[in-house]
Amino acid sequence: DPDNQTQSIGVRIALDREQQTNPFVEEVYQHRTFFSRLHHFVLLSDAFVVVPGGIGTTLEMMMVWQLLQVRKIHHVPLILVGSMWTDLVK
Protein backbone atom coordinates (compact mmCIF):
# COMPACT_ATOMS: atom_id res chain seq x y z
CA ASP A 1 0.00 0.00 0.00
CA PRO A 2 1.74 3.24 -1.16
CA ASP A 3 -0.04 5.29 1.52
CA ASN A 4 1.84 3.44 4.28
CA GLN A 5 5.34 4.03 2.87
CA THR A 6 7.82 6.39 4.47
CA GLN A 7 8.16 9.50 2.32
CA SER A 8 11.34 10.98 3.80
CA ILE A 9 14.34 9.44 5.53
CA GLY A 10 17.19 11.19 7.35
CA VAL A 11 20.58 9.49 7.54
CA ARG A 12 22.55 11.53 10.05
CA ILE A 13 26.08 11.59 11.46
CA ALA A 14 26.70 12.33 15.13
CA LEU A 15 28.66 15.60 15.18
CA ASP A 16 29.03 18.21 17.93
CA ARG A 17 27.80 21.04 15.69
CA GLU A 18 25.16 19.09 13.77
CA GLN A 19 21.83 20.84 13.32
CA GLN A 20 18.54 19.28 14.36
CA THR A 21 16.66 16.84 12.12
CA ASN A 22 14.29 18.53 9.69
CA PRO A 23 10.76 18.28 11.17
CA PHE A 24 9.44 16.83 7.89
CA VAL A 25 11.72 13.77 8.09
CA GLU A 26 9.60 10.76 9.01
CA GLU A 27 12.30 8.18 9.76
CA VAL A 28 15.77 9.03 11.14
CA TYR A 29 18.90 6.88 11.32
CA GLN A 30 21.87 8.08 13.39
CA HIS A 31 25.45 6.98 12.62
CA ARG A 32 28.68 7.39 14.55
CA THR A 33 30.98 7.31 11.50
CA PHE A 34 30.90 8.86 8.06
CA PHE A 35 31.65 5.46 6.53
CA SER A 36 28.65 3.70 8.07
CA ARG A 37 26.41 6.67 7.19
CA LEU A 38 27.52 6.62 3.55
CA HIS A 39 27.14 2.84 3.31
CA HIS A 40 23.58 3.07 4.68
CA PHE A 41 22.83 6.02 2.38
CA VAL A 42 23.95 3.99 -0.68
CA LEU A 43 21.83 0.99 0.33
CA LEU A 44 18.69 3.13 0.73
CA SER A 45 19.00 5.14 -2.49
CA ASP A 46 17.30 4.59 -5.84
CA ALA A 47 19.13 7.54 -7.43
CA PHE A 48 21.86 10.03 -6.53
CA VAL A 49 21.47 13.74 -7.25
CA VAL A 50 24.61 15.67 -6.34
CA VAL A 51 24.48 19.45 -6.03
CA PRO A 52 27.51 21.72 -5.51
CA GLY A 53 29.12 21.19 -2.14
CA GLY A 54 32.40 20.69 -0.36
CA ILE A 55 34.83 17.89 0.32
CA GLY A 56 32.20 15.64 1.94
CA THR A 57 29.86 15.98 -1.03
CA THR A 58 32.72 15.23 -3.43
CA LEU A 59 33.81 12.20 -1.40
CA GLU A 60 30.28 10.77 -1.35
CA MET A 61 29.84 11.37 -5.09
CA MET A 62 33.17 9.68 -5.88
CA MET A 63 32.29 6.61 -3.83
CA VAL A 64 28.99 6.25 -5.65
CA TRP A 65 30.74 6.73 -9.00
CA GLN A 66 33.29 4.04 -8.06
CA LEU A 67 30.55 1.60 -6.97
CA LEU A 68 28.81 2.14 -10.32
CA GLN A 69 32.09 1.71 -12.22
CA VAL A 70 32.94 -1.61 -10.57
CA ARG A 71 29.30 -2.71 -10.77
CA LYS A 72 28.69 -3.07 -7.03
CA ILE A 73 25.50 -1.05 -7.54
CA HIS A 74 23.48 -1.32 -10.75
CA HIS A 75 20.97 0.75 -12.70
CA VAL A 76 21.12 3.66 -10.26
CA PRO A 77 21.31 7.13 -11.83
CA LEU A 78 24.12 9.46 -10.73
CA ILE A 79 23.06 13.02 -11.63
CA LEU A 80 25.52 15.90 -11.14
CA VAL A 81 23.83 19.31 -10.96
CA GLY A 82 25.68 22.54 -11.70
CA SER A 83 28.89 23.61 -13.42
CA MET A 84 31.08 22.61 -10.44
CA TRP A 85 31.36 19.07 -11.79
CA THR A 86 32.09 19.86 -15.48
CA ASP A 87 35.90 19.75 -15.35
CA LEU A 88 35.92 16.69 -13.11
CA VAL A 89 33.75 14.71 -15.53
CA LYS A 90 35.93 15.77 -18.49
VMD Tcl script that builds the backbone (N, CA, C; Angstrom):
set m [mol new atoms 270]
animate dup $m
set s [atomselect $m all]
$s set {name element resname resid chain x y z} {
  {N N ASP 1 A 0.846 -1.184 0.000}
  {CA C ASP 1 A 0.000 0.000 0.000}
  {C C ASP 1 A 0.889 1.244 0.000}
  {N N PRO 2 A 0.880 2.061 -1.066}
  {CA C PRO 2 A 1.740 3.243 -1.162}
  {C C PRO 2 A 1.470 4.274 -0.075}
  {N N ASP 3 A 0.274 4.295 0.491}
  {CA C ASP 3 A -0.036 5.287 1.516}
  {C C ASP 3 A 0.684 5.006 2.828}
  {N N ASN 4 A 1.163 3.796 3.041}
  {CA C ASN 4 A 1.838 3.436 4.284}
  {C C ASN 4 A 3.362 3.481 4.172}
  {N N GLN 5 A 3.891 3.971 3.063}
  {CA C GLN 5 A 5.339 4.026 2.874}
  {C C GLN 5 A 5.908 5.313 3.455}
  {N N THR 6 A 7.117 5.207 3.979}
  {CA C THR 6 A 7.821 6.387 4.473}
  {C C THR 6 A 8.175 7.266 3.283}
  {N N GLN 7 A 7.914 8.562 3.405}
  {CA C GLN 7 A 8.162 9.500 2.317}
  {C C GLN 7 A 9.524 10.188 2.418}
  {N N SER 8 A 10.049 10.315 3.641}
  {CA C SER 8 A 11.340 10.982 3.800}
  {C C SER 8 A 12.145 10.311 4.901}
  {N N ILE 9 A 13.438 10.125 4.610}
  {CA C ILE 9 A 14.341 9.439 5.529}
  {C C ILE 9 A 15.558 10.327 5.760}
  {N N GLY 10 A 15.974 10.454 7.003}
  {CA C GLY 10 A 17.185 11.189 7.350}
  {C C GLY 10 A 18.264 10.206 7.762}
  {N N VAL 11 A 19.449 10.339 7.171}
  {CA C VAL 11 A 20.583 9.490 7.535}
  {C C VAL 11 A 21.649 10.449 8.070}
  {N N ARG 12 A 21.749 10.508 9.385}
  {CA C ARG 12 A 22.548 11.527 10.052}
  {C C ARG 12 A 23.869 10.976 10.573}
  {N N ILE 13 A 24.798 11.911 10.828}
  {CA C ILE 13 A 26.077 11.592 11.458}
  {C C ILE 13 A 26.121 12.341 12.783}
  {N N ALA 14 A 26.608 11.702 13.812}
  {CA C ALA 14 A 26.699 12.330 15.130}
  {C C ALA 14 A 27.897 13.277 15.166}
  {N N LEU 15 A 27.625 14.573 15.110}
  {CA C LEU 15 A 28.658 15.603 15.183}
  {C C LEU 15 A 28.278 16.606 16.265}
  {N N ASP 16 A 29.298 17.231 16.875}
  {CA C ASP 16 A 29.032 18.209 17.928}
  {C C ASP 16 A 28.210 19.393 17.429}
  {N N ARG 17 A 28.470 19.845 16.212}
  {CA C ARG 17 A 27.803 21.043 15.690}
  {C C ARG 17 A 26.673 20.718 14.721}
  {N N GLU 18 A 26.204 19.507 14.706}
  {CA C GLU 18 A 25.157 19.086 13.768}
  {C C GLU 18 A 23.830 19.761 14.123}
  {N N GLN 19 A 23.136 20.236 13.096}
  {CA C GLN 19 A 21.830 20.840 13.317}
  {C C GLN 19 A 20.778 19.767 13.589}
  {N N GLN 20 A 19.629 20.187 14.037}
  {CA C GLN 20 A 18.540 19.279 14.360}
  {C C GLN 20 A 17.960 18.653 13.092}
  {N N THR 21 A 17.317 17.507 13.243}
  {CA C THR 21 A 16.658 16.838 12.119}
  {C C THR 21 A 15.512 17.707 11.619}
  {N N ASN 22 A 15.392 17.798 10.312}
  {CA C ASN 22 A 14.291 18.527 9.690}
  {C C ASN 22 A 12.969 17.952 10.204}
  {N N PRO 23 A 12.017 18.791 10.609}
  {CA C PRO 23 A 10.763 18.279 11.172}
  {C C PRO 23 A 9.920 17.476 10.177}
  {N N PHE 24 A 10.211 17.560 8.894}
  {CA C PHE 24 A 9.444 16.829 7.888}
  {C C PHE 24 A 9.988 15.423 7.640}
  {N N VAL 25 A 11.143 15.099 8.226}
  {CA C VAL 25 A 11.722 13.772 8.092}
  {C C VAL 25 A 10.917 12.805 8.948}
  {N N GLU 26 A 10.465 11.722 8.328}
  {CA C GLU 26 A 9.600 10.756 9.014}
  {C C GLU 26 A 10.371 9.656 9.733}
  {N N GLU 27 A 11.515 9.273 9.190}
  {CA C GLU 27 A 12.300 8.178 9.755}
  {C C GLU 27 A 13.763 8.620 9.804}
  {N N VAL 28 A 14.402 8.526 10.967}
  {CA C VAL 28 A 15.767 9.027 11.139}
  {C C VAL 28 A 16.687 7.884 11.577}
  {N N TYR 29 A 17.846 7.816 10.933}
  {CA C TYR 29 A 18.902 6.884 11.323}
  {C C TYR 29 A 20.104 7.713 11.757}
  {N N GLN 30 A 20.719 7.355 12.856}
  {CA C GLN 30 A 21.870 8.076 13.385}
  {C C GLN 30 A 23.107 7.180 13.281}
  {N N HIS 31 A 24.201 7.726 12.762}
  {CA C HIS 31 A 25.449 6.978 12.617}
  {C C HIS 31 A 26.573 7.659 13.373}
  {N N ARG 32 A 27.518 6.848 13.851}
  {CA C ARG 32 A 28.680 7.389 14.554}
  {C C ARG 32 A 29.818 7.718 13.613}
  {N N THR 33 A 29.873 7.069 12.436}
  {CA C THR 33 A 30.982 7.307 11.503}
  {C C THR 33 A 30.447 7.712 10.132}
  {N N PHE 34 A 31.263 8.460 9.417}
  {CA C PHE 34 A 30.901 8.862 8.062}
  {C C PHE 34 A 30.777 7.637 7.155}
  {N N PHE 35 A 31.666 6.654 7.361}
  {CA C PHE 35 A 31.654 5.459 6.526}
  {C C PHE 35 A 30.337 4.696 6.660}
  {N N SER 36 A 29.891 4.457 7.897}
  {CA C SER 36 A 28.646 3.699 8.072}
  {C C SER 36 A 27.451 4.496 7.550}
  {N N ARG 37 A 27.493 5.824 7.720}
  {CA C ARG 37 A 26.411 6.667 7.188}
  {C C ARG 37 A 26.353 6.558 5.661}
  {N N LEU 38 A 27.494 6.677 5.011}
  {CA C LEU 38 A 27.524 6.618 3.550}
  {C C LEU 38 A 27.102 5.242 3.046}
  {N N HIS 39 A 27.538 4.190 3.706}
  {CA C HIS 39 A 27.135 2.843 3.310}
  {C C HIS 39 A 25.615 2.690 3.406}
  {N N HIS 40 A 25.030 3.143 4.491}
  {CA C HIS 40 A 23.582 3.073 4.681}
  {C C HIS 40 A 22.863 3.914 3.621}
  {N N PHE 41 A 23.382 5.106 3.371}
  {CA C PHE 41 A 22.830 6.018 2.379}
  {C C PHE 41 A 22.796 5.356 0.991}
  {N N VAL 42 A 23.880 4.675 0.624}
  {CA C VAL 42 A 23.951 3.991 -0.681}
  {C C VAL 42 A 22.919 2.874 -0.751}
  {N N LEU 43 A 22.788 2.104 0.322}
  {CA C LEU 43 A 21.829 0.994 0.328}
  {C C LEU 43 A 20.388 1.464 0.201}
  {N N LEU 44 A 20.067 2.631 0.742}
  {CA C LEU 44 A 18.692 3.131 0.726}
  {C C LEU 44 A 18.292 3.812 -0.583}
  {N N SER 45 A 19.261 4.227 -1.381}
  {CA C SER 45 A 19.003 5.143 -2.494}
  {C C SER 45 A 18.649 4.447 -3.803}
  {N N ASP 46 A 17.687 5.036 -4.495}
  {CA C ASP 46 A 17.298 4.590 -5.840}
  {C C ASP 46 A 17.931 5.451 -6.918}
  {N N ALA 47 A 18.463 6.606 -6.523}
  {CA C ALA 47 A 19.134 7.537 -7.431}
  {C C ALA 47 A 19.985 8.469 -6.584}
  {N N PHE 48 A 20.989 9.076 -7.213}
  {CA C PHE 48 A 21.857 10.029 -6.526}
  {C C PHE 48 A 21.860 11.325 -7.313}
  {N N VAL 49 A 21.438 12.396 -6.672}
  {CA C VAL 49 A 21.465 13.736 -7.251}
  {C C VAL 49 A 22.455 14.537 -6.419}
  {N N VAL 50 A 23.529 14.987 -7.054}
  {CA C VAL 50 A 24.609 15.668 -6.344}
  {C C VAL 50 A 24.616 17.130 -6.758}
  {N N VAL 51 A 24.425 18.005 -5.795}
  {CA C VAL 51 A 24.476 19.448 -6.030}
  {C C VAL 51 A 25.821 19.965 -5.549}
  {N N PRO 52 A 26.220 21.187 -5.951}
  {CA C PRO 52 A 27.514 21.716 -5.513}
  {C C PRO 52 A 27.656 21.667 -3.997}
  {N N GLY 53 A 28.843 21.297 -3.560}
  {CA C GLY 53 A 29.118 21.192 -2.136}
  {C C GLY 53 A 30.609 21.212 -1.888}
  {N N GLY 54 A 30.998 20.678 -0.762}
  {CA C GLY 54 A 32.401 20.694 -0.364}
  {C C GLY 54 A 33.053 19.335 -0.488}
  {N N ILE 55 A 34.052 19.126 0.350}
  {CA C ILE 55 A 34.834 17.894 0.317}
  {C C ILE 55 A 33.964 16.669 0.613}
  {N N GLY 56 A 33.067 16.770 1.591}
  {CA C GLY 56 A 32.196 15.643 1.939}
  {C C GLY 56 A 31.296 15.242 0.792}
  {N N THR 57 A 30.720 16.238 0.128}
  {CA C THR 57 A 29.856 15.979 -1.029}
  {C C THR 57 A 30.653 15.294 -2.134}
  {N N THR 58 A 31.861 15.798 -2.387}
  {CA C THR 58 A 32.715 15.228 -3.428}
  {C C THR 58 A 33.102 13.790 -3.082}
  {N N LEU 59 A 33.455 13.547 -1.840}
  {CA C LEU 59 A 33.811 12.203 -1.402}
  {C C LEU 59 A 32.650 11.229 -1.600}
  {N N GLU 60 A 31.458 11.638 -1.196}
  {CA C GLU 60 A 30.285 10.772 -1.352}
  {C C GLU 60 A 29.993 10.497 -2.820}
  {N N MET 61 A 30.083 11.538 -3.666}
  {CA C MET 61 A 29.836 11.365 -5.092}
  {C C MET 61 A 30.849 10.412 -5.719}
  {N N MET 62 A 32.127 10.545 -5.330}
  {CA C MET 62 A 33.175 9.679 -5.884}
  {C C MET 62 A 32.972 8.226 -5.477}
  {N N MET 63 A 32.537 7.987 -4.253}
  {CA C MET 63 A 32.292 6.610 -3.828}
  {C C MET 63 A 31.163 5.995 -4.628}
  {N N VAL 64 A 30.101 6.745 -4.841}
  {CA C VAL 64 A 28.986 6.249 -5.645}
  {C C VAL 64 A 29.454 5.973 -7.068}
  {N N TRP 65 A 30.228 6.898 -7.641}
  {CA C TRP 65 A 30.744 6.735 -8.999}
  {C C TRP 65 A 31.598 5.465 -9.082}
  {N N GLN 66 A 32.453 5.239 -8.072}
  {CA C GLN 66 A 33.285 4.038 -8.057}
  {C C GLN 66 A 32.431 2.771 -7.967}
  {N N LEU 67 A 31.423 2.767 -7.112}
  {CA C LEU 67 A 30.550 1.598 -6.975}
  {C C LEU 67 A 29.819 1.299 -8.280}
  {N N LEU 68 A 29.430 2.331 -9.002}
  {CA C LEU 68 A 28.811 2.135 -10.315}
  {C C LEU 68 A 29.839 1.583 -11.309}
  {N N GLN 69 A 31.045 2.128 -11.283}
  {CA C GLN 69 A 32.087 1.710 -12.220}
  {C C GLN 69 A 32.460 0.241 -12.048}
  {N N VAL 70 A 32.556 -0.211 -10.816}
  {CA C VAL 70 A 32.941 -1.606 -10.574}
  {C C VAL 70 A 31.725 -2.523 -10.437}
  {N N ARG 71 A 30.561 -1.970 -10.727}
  {CA C ARG 71 A 29.302 -2.711 -10.772}
  {C C ARG 71 A 28.906 -3.356 -9.434}
  {N N LYS 72 A 29.172 -2.629 -8.347}
  {CA C LYS 72 A 28.688 -3.067 -7.033}
  {C C LYS 72 A 27.279 -2.544 -6.770}
  {N N ILE 73 A 26.904 -1.486 -7.489}
  {CA C ILE 73 A 25.505 -1.047 -7.542}
  {C C ILE 73 A 25.144 -0.930 -9.024}
  {N N HIS 74 A 23.898 -1.220 -9.350}
  {CA C HIS 74 A 23.483 -1.319 -10.749}
  {C C HIS 74 A 22.251 -0.467 -11.011}
  {N N HIS 75 A 22.175 0.076 -12.210}
  {CA C HIS 75 A 20.969 0.750 -12.703}
  {C C HIS 75 A 20.488 1.845 -11.750}
  {N N VAL 76 A 21.441 2.559 -11.157}
  {CA C VAL 76 A 21.117 3.660 -10.256}
  {C C VAL 76 A 21.677 4.933 -10.887}
  {N N PRO 77 A 20.818 5.902 -11.213}
  {CA C PRO 77 A 21.312 7.135 -11.832}
  {C C PRO 77 A 22.191 7.940 -10.881}
  {N N LEU 78 A 23.268 8.507 -11.424}
  {CA C LEU 78 A 24.115 9.465 -10.726}
  {C C LEU 78 A 24.015 10.760 -11.510}
  {N N ILE 79 A 23.355 11.749 -10.943}
  {CA C ILE 79 A 23.062 13.015 -11.627}
  {C C ILE 79 A 23.839 14.122 -10.934}
  {N N LEU 80 A 24.722 14.790 -11.675}
  {CA C LEU 80 A 25.516 15.895 -11.140}
  {C C LEU 80 A 24.899 17.205 -11.605}
  {N N VAL 81 A 24.521 18.053 -10.664}
  {CA C VAL 81 A 23.831 19.305 -10.957}
  {C C VAL 81 A 24.799 20.473 -10.793}
  {N N GLY 82 A 24.864 21.334 -11.797}
  {CA C GLY 82 A 25.684 22.539 -11.702}
  {C C GLY 82 A 27.010 22.410 -12.426}
  {N N SER 83 A 27.638 23.562 -12.660}
  {CA C SER 83 A 28.888 23.614 -13.420}
  {C C SER 83 A 30.106 23.174 -12.603}
  {N N MET 84 A 29.946 23.017 -11.291}
  {CA C MET 84 A 31.076 22.615 -10.441}
  {C C MET 84 A 31.699 21.307 -10.901}
  {N N TRP 85 A 30.900 20.423 -11.465}
  {CA C TRP 85 A 31.358 19.066 -11.792}
  {C C TRP 85 A 31.890 18.923 -13.213}
  {N N THR 86 A 31.755 19.948 -14.059}
  {CA C THR 86 A 32.087 19.857 -15.478}
  {C C THR 86 A 33.532 19.414 -15.722}
  {N N ASP 87 A 34.497 20.095 -15.127}
  {CA C ASP 87 A 35.900 19.749 -15.353}
  {C C ASP 87 A 36.247 18.374 -14.804}
  {N N LEU 88 A 35.660 18.008 -13.694}
  {CA C LEU 88 A 35.915 16.690 -13.113}
  {C C LEU 88 A 35.455 15.583 -14.057}
  {N N VAL 89 A 34.293 15.729 -14.632}
  {CA C VAL 89 A 33.752 14.706 -15.527}
  {C C VAL 89 A 34.600 14.614 -16.796}
  {N N LYS 90 A 35.076 15.774 -17.307}
  {CA C LYS 90 A 35.931 15.774 -18.495}
  {C C LYS 90 A 37.201 15.001 -18.221}
}
mol reanalyze $m
mol bondsrecalc $m
mol representation Tube
mol addrep $m
